[in-house]
Amino acid sequence: MRTVHPIEAQSYRLLRAAVDTSALAPRTRDVVERIVHTTADPGWLDDLVPDEAALQDGARALAAGAPLVVDAAMVGAGITAYPSICLVADGPTRELAAAGGLTRSAAAIRLAAAQAPDGAVWAIGNAPTALAELLRLTGSGALRPALVIGVPVGYVGAVEAKAALRASGVPGLSNRTARGGSAIAAAAVNALLYGDPLA
């Protein structure tokens, strides 16, 4: 059982006084509130595109011990209660990227897919090319994720990759704009792990 610090509890009470999330479905509310709490930015309420059924599936997968794959070490660093797989700094990733003309982020996703082809939760917060490669693999049938948290940040390719996630039918969480980042991806995973801190 996680102990909620009084500061966190008070922060959530203030958040709920400022932003009405009461009509959201349970897992959607957990994720939206955790991201708003992490950023102190209520604008995420209208930017996020959650899928309640997908979030429920992702939470169940994590509760059952499914692999968690992240695209950047900073995403994993923000998720302290659950181990993650991040291959972006590994030697084979560098070799595959160089040989295949890929970004290291895309190469890391390709190699991680071989380790966790079925039922993993994927959290992409940094690299649009990582999300694009993940969608290529799901489209080919090589990868069957329980949930894809696709919130990479950037002016090049991020909006397009997130739109492609929504259009793909892959169970996912995304947002509409170019913003995102490791902290957002980690917050979404933490929301699925922790639930409502005031419950």
Residue, then its C-alpha position, 0 to 999 in steps of 0.5 A: m500500500r502506497t503512503v500518500h504524502p500530505i503535500e501530495a494530498q493537498s495538491y490534489r485537493l487544490l487541483r480538484a478545486a481548480v479543475d473539474t475532473s469529476a465527470l471523467a471515467p476512473r482511469t482517465r481521471d487518474v491519468v489526467e489528474r496525475i499529468v496536471h499535478t505533475t505539470a501544474d498545467p490544467g491545459w492538459l485536460d483538453d489536450l489529452v486523448p485518453d481511451e478508458a478501456a485501453l487505460q484499464d487494460g494497461a493498469r491490469a497488465l501492470a498489476a499482473g507484472a507485464p513488461l514496461v518498455v520506455d523510450a528514454a532513461m528519464v521516463g524510467a527514472g520517473i517511475t520508481a515503483y516499477p522496473s522498465i526496459c530502456l535499450v536506447a543506450d545499449g551497444p546493439t542499439r547503436e549498431l542497429a541504428a548505424a547499420g539501418g539508418l535509424t535513430r537510436s530511439a527507433a532502433a531501441i524500440r525494434l530491439a525491445a519488441a523482440q524482448a516484449p512482443d506481447g502484452a507489454v505497456w509502452a511509454i514513449g515520451n521523448a522521441p517521435t521516431a520511437l512511436a513511429e517505429l512502434l506503430r510500424l511494428t504493430g502494423s506488421g503484427a510483430l508487436r501486440p501491446a497492452l497499452v501505448i502511452g504515446v506522448p513524445v515531445g517535439y516540433v518534428g513528427a510528434v503531432e503526426a506520430k500521435a495522430a497515427l497512434r490514434a488512427s491505428g486502433v492500437p490501445g493508446l493514450s496520446n495528446r493532440t499538440a507537439r508538447g509532451g515529454s518524459a515527465i508526462a509519460a512517467a506520470a501516465v504510468n504512475a497514474l496507472l500504478y497508484g490510482d487516486p491518491l485521495a481514495 
